[in-house]
Every structure is written in C-alpha cells, then in structure tokens.
Amino acid sequence: MRKASVLSLIVAALLSIGLGAAQPLNGTSVPGTSADGILNASANAGSLSTFSTAIVNAGMVGSLENSGIVAIGQSSYYIFAPTDAAFANYTGLGILMANQTDLRRVLSHHMSWSNAPLDLDTTKSIRTPEGENLTLSASSSGLTVNGARVLRSVSYGQGTIYLIDNVLLPKSTTGPAGMSVLDAINSLGDAKKFASYLQSAGFVDRLNGQVVPGITGMKALSEGPFTVFVPGDAAFGKLSASISSAIGGSNQANIRTLLSYHVISNATTVDFNSTGTNTGGVNYATLDGSSIVVDNSVGQVNGAKVLKARRYGNGVIYEIDQVLVPIRISLGSMTAGSTVTTAGSR
C-alpha cells in the first residue's frame, strides 16, 4: 500500500512537471497533438466555432494544414484566432462571412508562417500572408498581438492556435485576399529576374490561383496551392551564355518551360521529421512534366540550396541559389563549365 502511495506521488510530480513545461506565454494551454487537423484542434480549444466556420467559408483549411505544399525545414503557422465572444463584438460579421475575398483578407491578417521556430517571448513583429505586420508584446501579464490579449493556446499538426479576445483588422481594405506571388517574391529583395519572367510569361495569375483563359499551353483553371522555387538574381548570373540566350528575348516557350520546372503543384505532403531523416530526397513532379528532387535533410532541391522562404495567398515560395534547368532546355545549350542545376542532379 505504501509503495502504491509513493508511486502515485511520483506520477503526480512527473505530471505536474510535464504540465508546467507545456505552458505557453499566457500560462494556459489546451492539449494538442501533431496529428490534429486545424478544425479538430479548434474544437478542442473551445470558443472557436465562429473562427472554424470562417476558415471553412474562406476555403483556407487546406492551406492552414499545408495540403499540397512541400514543407522544407520546420515550418509552422502561428494563428491568432478570435474567440466567439470577440467575433460577436465585431460589427458587420454577417457581411464579412458572406464575402469570401474580404474574409480571406481579414483571416490572413490573423496569422504568420515561418520556416524556422519563433520565440514569441522575444519576437516583436511578424509578417502576415495578407502583407502587413502584427506587433507582439510579451510581459509578465501575458502576450498581446496588436493589443489583443492571448487567452490560451492549442497545438495542431502544422503549428499553434492562440485564442485572442479581439478581431484584428488590416489597415488596407483593398488589394488581393492574401499576398500575391509577386509581392512575396519582391519581398525577398533579390529575385527581380524571376519576377520579371513570371510577368512576361503571363504566369502570375496562374500561381495566384486565378483563372488564366486563352494562354496556349496553360490550363484555364484555378489551381494550387503551389510550391515555387525562386532563383535569386545572382543565380541567373551563373548561367552560361547559351542557357541565358535560350531563355532570353522573345522565346516564351522556353521561359514557360523553365518557370514550370520551378513549380510543384498539388503535391502529396511528405511528413519530414524535425531531424530530417529523408536523406537522399524525394522526387516531385513539376508543372512542365519533369521531376525534381527535394532533400529536406539538407534543405536542397536538385542540389540548389534553399536560402529564404515566404508564404503567399496560394502557396509558398523558397528562394534558391541556383537556376533549375530542365533537360529539354539544357541539351544542346550548355557550355562546358557552366554552373547550372539540371533534372535529377543532387
């Protein structure tokens, strides 16, 4: 009997240590697991029925669960979800719920995505997919986000949901419902060449998930989400003269082939663990019909190193340090000693 009592005390002590270690900034948490979808986690957290309805109406559940996205690194969502009481205090909720574009814009202002873990105790500002920043303030009384108080948190498969006591409104009431692919690429600061190719080839609307009618060789369908690998300007400077010539001038067919080779669409998400044991990489089909190899263990695609990451309204972009050149362009064009990365190389 005494042994049982001692064992009970030890178990109780261990549980109390575990629960204490799990406390977030505001001191209260709700159990969540890496297997939970966002809707299940929201239900477990309580008081998020309106938020759950909103992300369903906005068509954002798949994006928030990284469906169709190839995740490189330990990427996570940080979602600040207004409680039912917070939404009840928001004037015009019915109008907002009925307008998917405005709803996506407002919801996008309540979240951030990072390809590296963030310490919210020390982080002062985070960028949202909507394009504006959120201001964080941590103190002994808890965490606030743009003045809204964090009440509790719950983990889910792709990040953490923080319940807040107010609805956050973006300053801008116009523009796309979520950052466009061009805005995301331009925010990198050093990928102007790839952005110009997207524009000249008429690729922007497609990557944004908008209908693209009447362009030869491109589907007139709303697609995505996309995983886009974006070579920096310095990467284009490494290309041989013959490759640069092949994708230069008015050769739109080659430009579209090159762009398509940098995009994965509707991929089956691979569950890379935090230590990156998938050494050697996984093959993914690209929009041009070829394949590329993503090696999460070293953060590379076809041997090109991933430098930066941004989330946008219809997917995620990764800046890379080399241009990926499909075989159909490289054959007969490459010169000896040129620095390019072709299909299947790692």
N, C-alpha and C positions, 0 to 999 in steps of 0.2 A: 504494500500500500504506500509505504514511504517512497519506494522507488518510483512508483507511478506519479506521486505528487511532485517529486524532484523533476521527473521528465516533463510534466506539464508546465512547470515553471520555466524550464529551459526552452520548450517550444514557444511559450508565450513571449519570452525575452527575444527569441530569434524573430518572431513575427513582428514584434514592436520595432526591432532594428530595421527589418525589411521595409515596413511601412514608413518609418521615418526617412529612410533613404530615398523613397519614391516620391516624397513631397515636392511639388513644383514651387515656383516663386511665391505664389499666394498662399501656400500652406495646405491646400486641399486638392486631392486628386480622385479620379474615378478609375477603377481598374480597366485597363485596355490591353489588347494584345496586338502583335504584329500581323495577326491573321484577320483582324476585324476590318470590314469594309466601313466606309465613312458613315453610311446610314445606320448600321448596327451600333457603331461607336456613339453616334449622336443619340440614339435611343437609350443606350446605357448611361449616358451623361445626364439625361433628363432635361426638361425645359428647352428642348431644341426642335420641337415639332415644326415650328414655322420655318426655321432655318433648313430643316430637311426638305420640306415642301419646296422652298425657294431654290435649292440647288438641283432638285429634280426638274422643276419648271424651267430652269435656266439651261438644262442639258449639260450640267457640269460634273455629274457624279463620276463619269468615266475619266475625265481629266484629273480630278482630285484623287483618283485611285491609280493614276499613271497607266491606264489602259491604253495599249498600243504604243507606249513610249519605251524606248530602250534607255534604262537608267544606268548612268555611268557614275560611279562614286556613291557616297552615302547621302543621296539626295533626300530631302524631306520637305513636306509642307508645314507651314505654321499658319493655322487657320484661327482667326478671331471671330467666333460665332456669336452674334447677338442672341440673347435668350428670348423666350416667348414674350416675357414682360417688356423687354427692350423693343421688340417689334411692335407690340401693342401700343407703345407710346409714340411710334413713328407715324406721322400724318401722311396719308396717301399710300398706305401699304397695299390696298386693293389695286390701285392704278399701277404701282410698281410690279406687283405679281403678274399682271396681265401683259406687261411689256417686256419680252424676253431680252431685248437689247439693253434696256436700262437696268434690268435686273442683273444681267451678267456684269455690267459695269460696276454696279454697287457691290455685288458679292466679290468681284475681283479686287476691290479696294479693301477687303477684309482678310487678305491672305498674302503670304510671301512663300517663295520657294527657294531653296538653297541647295547646291550640290556639296556643301560641307556643313557639318553641325554648327549651329549658332548657340552662343551663350547669351540668353536673353537678359541675364543679370548685367552684362556689360555692353550689349548691343544697344546703340542709341537710335538707330534708324534702319528700316528695312524697306526695300522696294517691292511694290506690288505688281502683279501682271497687268493691272489696269494702267500702270505707268507712273503713278505718284508714290510718294514715300509715306510710311507710317512712323510716328515718333514714339519710342518706347521710353518709359521711365520706371526704374526699379528702386524701391525704397523699403524701409522696414515695415511699412503698411501694405506692401504688395506691389504688383505690376500694373501699370496703366498703358493703354495704347490709344494715342490721340485723345487722351483724357478719359477714355472709357476704362472702367476698373475690371480687371480679370478676376473672376469669381472662383473658377475651378478649371481643371483640365482633364482630358481623356486622350489616350493614345489610340491610333488606328494604324492600319497597315502601311500607310505612306507618310505618316507624320503625327502631328499633335493638334487637337482642337482645344482652344482656350475659350471658355464661355465668358462673354463680356456683357456689361449692363447698359450698353447704348449702341445704336446703329451708327456706323461710320459712313460719312458721305464724302465722295471725292469732290475736289474743287471744280473740276471740269464736268460740265453736263453735256458735252459734245464729244465727238470722236468715236473710235471703234470700241466695241464691247470687249475690252482686253487689249493689251499691247499688240500691235501688228508685228509681223515678222520683220519688216524693215526697221521699225522702231527698236526692236530687240537687237538686230544686227548693228544698227547705228550706235546703240548704247555701248557696244564693245569698244568703239573708238578707233579701231584699226582694221576694219574689214569693208572698206568702201568699194573695193573692186568687186567683191562677190555681190554686194547690194546692187551695184550698177548692172551686173549681169542679170540678176533677178528681174529688174525693171525692164531692161531691153528685151528680154525673152518673154515678157508677159507672164511671169511665174508668180508674181506677188499674190494675186487674188487666190490662186490655187492653194498656196501654202497657208493663206489666211482662212481657208475653208469656205471661200465664196465661189459661186458659180462662175465658171470661165467658159462662156459659149464661143464657138466659132474659131478656135485656135487649132490648127492642124496638129495632130499627134498628141493632143492633150484632152483628157476627159472633161466633158462639160458637166461635172458633178461636184457636189460639196464633199470634200474628203478630209481625212486626218483622224486623229491628231498625227502630227509628223515629228520625226526626229531628224533634225537638219544639222549636218556638219559643215561649218563655215570656215574656209581657209582665210587666214589673215592676209593683209596686203603683202607682208614680207614673204609669205608662201608663194604668191604669184610671181614674185621677183626671182624665185629659184628655178622657174620653169625654163626649159630650153627654148631657143628661138623658134624651133619648128612647132612645138606644142603651143606656144603663145600665138603663133600665126594661125594654127588650126582653129583656135577658139576666138580669134580676133576678127575685126572687120564686121562683115555682114553675114558671117557663117552662123546663122541662128540655129541650124540643125545641130551642129557640134556643141554650141553653147547649151542648148536644152539637154543634150545627152550628158554633158559634164555636170550640169545642175542636178539632173535626175539621179546621177550616180552619188550625189552627196545627201540623198534623202531616203529615209526609211519610212514607210507608211504602214500603219495598222499592224505593227509587228506584235508577235506574241511576247509579252513581257517576260524577261528572264530574271529569276529571283537570285541575283548575285548577293552573297552574304557579305558582311562588313569586312572580312579579311580577304575577299577577292580570290576565291579558290578556283575560279574558272580560267586558270592559266591556259593559254593557247587560243582562247577566244571562241566566239560563236558567230556563225555565218548568218547574215540577214540579207534578204532580197531588197534591192533598191528600185526606185521608180523606173530606171531605164532597163530593168530586167536582168541586170548583173547581180553580183553579190559582194558584200564587204564583210570583213572580219572585225568584230568588236571584242577587244580583250580588256575586260573590266579590271583585271588584276593589276594592270599597269597603266590603265587609262589611255588606251590607244585604239585607233581604228585604222586598219591596214598599215600599221606601223606609224601613223601620224599621231602625235601627242595631243591630247585634249588640254587646252590652256584655260578656257573660261566657259561658263555656262549661263544661259539666260532662259527663263520661261516666257513664252508669249501666249496669246489667246488660243492658238490652235496647235500647241506642241511645245517643244524645247529645242534650243539651238546650242551647239557646242562649237566653240572656236578651236580650230586645229592648226598645227604648224606646217602642214604640207597640203598641197592640192592633190586630191584623189583623181587619177586619170584612168578612165575605163580603157580596156584593151582596144576597143574599136577606134578610139582616137589615137592611142599611143602607137599602134602598129604603123610602121612606115613614116612616123613623125618624130620619134625620139632620136636624139643625138647621143653619142657616147658621152658618158659622164654627167648627163643632166640629172637634176635632183627632183624626181617625181615619185609618187607612190601609186602603183598600178594594182589592178584587181588581183587578190589572192596573196599579195605580199604582206609580211608582218615583220 
